Amino acid sequence: MILHVVAAARRRGAETFAVDLAAALGADGMPSEVVAVAPGPADRALDVEVLGPSALAPSTLRALRRRAAGARAVVAHGSRSLPACALALAGRPTPVVYRSIGDPSAWAGGALRRRRSRLLLGRMAGVTALWPGAKAALARLYGLADERVTVIPNGVPAGRCPVPSPDDRAAARARFGLPVAAPVVAYVGALDAGKRVGAAVEAVAGRPGVHLLVAGDGPERAALASRAAADAGGRIQVLGPVPDPAPVLAAADLIVLPSRTEGQPGVLIEAGLSAVPAVATEVGGVPGIVVDGVTGILVSPDGPNLPGALAEAIDRALPEARTLGRAAHDHCRAAFEITLVADRWAALLAALPRG
């Protein structure tokens, strides 16, 4: 059995991927279970076993040590699960693989944090990175030898991301009160400063006739809703958290992601599988998903006028949305479908030395 450890029982990228990977590995003959080292919010809870009140609580570490006792291997998904697994399994022969989910260059922190991370990573049997640049950053920042880091991309089940039919699109637009023929842009994700959703709001507000759906929650939600109401004349809707992004993607001509930093965002893969192209900042592993001019448009994350750059990219992408969307679907199906990704994980886990 493979034990997958996530930071919290919440529906976010790393946690959802762990559940999807466990299911794909199980279907391929490698039984897997998922546990969380902390609870998640009640309104976005993930249906997995929660081991304790917080990641490093003694009761949590004891429970994790017990649950890992019969495992063939443990996979720690994301940085918050790393210290819990390193501490709970110290002295145990069970191999642990750490899945790095963000951009190591963006989250390295100061010298003390890097030394602590180097110590924890040194206790892992292996590390995975989402794209080659992340692997190079792990080697540069933490001294990880090349053979200890395996590149395995993010993955999403294609069955969860159907390509909407014209009837599906019309129904989705009716659900959100959108004109059937209007150009529609969507944002799906956290509403915090690092995502810079305000730049997308400003970009769309300056484009008469273009609508924007903002799905997600976070500290900037109220400010974004207020700004949208003041600047866009009802063309921008801040929906709050949605249980399933599929209707939002079905209503959209393209998705926008103006983040300051990213790993390899699952939402861009979900959009691509749904044949929705993207306008996104060229950060982290995003260029592996959004091939500039082919499956979407990339913009610089550091330009002096991000809203203006987004607006220009949206203007370029909307007339070509169907062509870009078909290319995005084919690319994501070939590179990021979960069964293909799970095959690479299965090979890595099977090769781990026992004990």
N, C-alpha and C positions, 0 to 999 in steps of 0.2 A: 504494500500500500504506500502511496505517495501522500504525504501530509503537506497541504498548502496553507501557509500562515499569512493572514492579511492584518492590516493595522486596526481595522474597525469593521463592524458589520454594517456597512453603508454602501449605497449604490454609487460608487465612483469608479474611475477608470481602472485602477489596479485591482480593486476588489472584484469588480465585474469580470475582468479578464481571468482572475484566478478561478472563479466559478466556471467560466466557459472552458478554460484549459482543463480543469479537473473532469468535466463532462466529456470532453473530446478524448482525453487519455483513457478514461474509463471505457468509452465505447470502443477503443482500440486495444483493450485487454490489459490496461495498466490501471487498476483500481486507485482512485484518488478521493481524498476528503479535504474539505476546506474548514478552517477554524479561524476565528478572529480573536485578537488579544485585547480588544476593548469593544464595548457596545457602540452602536451607531444611532443616529437620530431616529426617533420613532416614525417620522413621516417618510424617511428614505432608507429604512432598515433593510439589510440584506439577510436572507433566510439561511444563516449559517450558525454553527455553534459558537457561542461567546465563552471564552475561557476565564474571564475575570473582569474586574472593574476598570483596569487600566493596563497598558502594555507591560510595565515593569513592576506591577504589584507582586509581592511574594506569592500570593495565592494564584495569580495568573501564571507565573513562571513554573510553579509546581505542577499546575494542570497541564501546561505545555510539555513539560518533561514527561509526564505520564502518557499524554496522547502520542508523543513521538516514540515511545518505547518500542512499539511494534512496526514502525514505519521503515520502508526500504530506503527512503530519503525524505528530506524536508526541503520545501521551497519557500523562502522568505520573500514576499512580494512587497518591495518598497522599503525605504529607509527606516520607517518607524517599526517595522517588524524585525529589522536586522539586529538591534541590541537584544530584543527579547529572545530571539532564537540563539544568539551567541551565548547569552547568560544561562538560559534554561538548559541548553544541551552541552554545556562545558563538561568535558570529561566523558561524554557519551560517544559511542562509535558511529552513531547515525550521521551520515554525510548531509550537509546543509548547502544548498545552492541559493545564492542571493540574486534576485532579479532587480537590476537597476532600472528604474522607470522614468527618471527625468534626465535632464542634461547635466552631467557631472560638472561641467565647467561653470554652470550657473549656480549650483548649489553647494560648491565646495566649502564656502565659508572661510574663516580664519585658520591660522596655523594649528591652534588647539583642536578645532573641529576636524581638521584633516588628519591629525595624528590619531585621534580617537577612531575615525573611520578606517584609517589604515590598519589599526589594531584589530578592529572587528572584521574587516574584510579578509585579513590574514587567517582568520579562523574558519573561513568558508572552504568547502571542498571545491567550489566553482562559483563563477559569477557570470551572469549574462547581461549583455548590453543590447539596446534596441537597434542601433545602427553603428556602422564602423567608426564614425566620429566619436561616439560615446565610448567605444572601446579604447580608442586612442587617449581620450581624456582620463579614463580610469587608470591607464598605464602611467600617464604623465603625473597625475595628482597623487596616486596611491601606490605606485611602484608595482602594480600587478603585472606579472609575466604574461606574455602573449598567449601561452597555452592554457592559462587559467581563466581566460575570458572568452566566452562564446557569443557571437552575434546571433540573436534570435529576435525577429521583429514582433511588434504587437500583432494581435489577431482578433477578428470578430467573426461570429457565425453569419454566413451569408443569408441563412434562412430567417434571421431576425431583421434583415434589411431588404425587404422586397422593393423592386423597382416599381414605382406607382404607375398605374394605368391612368389614362385621361379621366376616367370616372373617379378613381381614387384621389387624384389631384383636385378635381372639382369638389368632392365631398370634404376634403381637408380644408380647402379654402372657405367653403361654406361654414365649416365648424368655427373658424376664426373670424368670420365676417369679412373676408377678403374678396375683392373683385376677381372674377374668374380670369380675366385677361391681364391683370396688372402684374408688373415685375415684382417679385417677392424675394427678399433676402432673409436668411435666418441666422441667428446665433444660438448655440446650445452649449451651456457650460456654467462654470462658476462666475458669479458676479463680484469680482474683487479687483483690486487695483492692478494686479499683474496681468489680468486679461484685457484690460483697456477697452472695455465694451463701449465706453463713452465715445471713443473715436469712431466706432461703427455707427452709433446714434447720430453723431455730428455729420458723418459722411452721407447717411441716408436722408437726414433732415434737409440737406442741401440739394437733394435730387427729387424734384417734384414728380409725383406719380409713383415713386418707388416705395414699397412697404417693407417693414422690418418686424420680424417676430423674434423676441428675446426670451429664451427659455432657460431658466436656472434660478439659483438663489445665492445670496451672499450679502456682504455688508454694503454693497453699492446699489442694491435693488431699489430702495426708495428714491435715492437721488436720480437714478437712471429713469425711473418712471416719471418723476417730476419734470426732468429735462425733456423727455420725449413728449409729454403732454404740452409743454410750453413751446417747443420748437418745430414739431412735425405735423400739427393739425390732424391728429388721429391716425397718422400713417404708421406709427410705431407702437407696438403692443409689448409690454413687459408682462409675460405670462406667469412668472414665478416658476417653481419646480414642476416638471411634468413627469409622470410615471413612465412614459414611453416617448422617445423622441420621434418615432416613426411618423405620426401625423404632422409634426412640424416640418420634417424633411419632405413629406409628400406635398406639402403646400408650397415649398420653396423652389425657386429657380436656381439659387446658389446659396452656399453657406459662407459665413465670414468668421475669421478667427484672427484678431489683431494682437495676440499675446506678446508680452515682452520676452517670455521664455516658455519653452515646451519640451516635452519628451517626444513621443510619437503618438499624437492624440487619437484615441479611439473614435472620437466623434467625427474626425475627418475620414476615417476608414468607413464608418457607418454611412456617412454621406456619400462617399464614393461608391460603395456597394449599392446604394439606392439611386445611383446615376445622378447625383447632385454634385456639381463641381464646386470648388472652393476658391475664395480669395483669402489669403493668409499671409502672415508675416514669415519671412524666411529665417526661422529660428529652429534650433535643435534638430529633431528628426523629421520636421515638417516637409522638407524638400523630397524626402523619400516617398511621401504620399502625394503631395501636390507637385506634379511635374510642370514647371512653369511653361505656359503656353500650350500645354497638351491636355492636362487634366484640371487645370485651374490657373490662377494668376498669383504669383508671389510678389510681395512688396517688402521693401527694406524696413526692419524694425526700428531703425535709428534715424530716419529722416526727420527734418525739421517740421514737417507738416504731415503727420500720419493720417488724419482725417481726409486731407486732400488726396494723398496717395491711394487710400482705400476707395475714395469716390471714383478716381480715374480707373482703378482696376475693376470696380463694379461696372462702370460704363463699358469697359472692354469685354468683360465676361458675359454680360447679359445677352447680347445678340448671338453669342456662340454657345450658350448654355447647354443646348441639347448635344452638340458635338463634343464639347468638353465633358459633359456628363457621361456619355457613352464610353469615352476613353477612360474616365475615372473608374467606371464600373469594371471594365476589363482589367485595368491595372490593379485595382484593389482585390479583385477576385483571384488574380494570379499570384499576388505577393502577400496578402494579409488574411486570407480566409483561414479560419481557426483550425481546420483539419490539417492544412499544410504546415501551419505553425506548430501544432501538436506533434506532428511527426518528428520535427527537429528537437522538440523537448523530449520526446520518448527516447530518441537516440542518445541525447546527452545524459539522461537519467539512467538508462540501461548501462552506460559505460562507467558510471561511478563505481569506485572500488567499495566493496562491502566492508564496513568497519574501518 
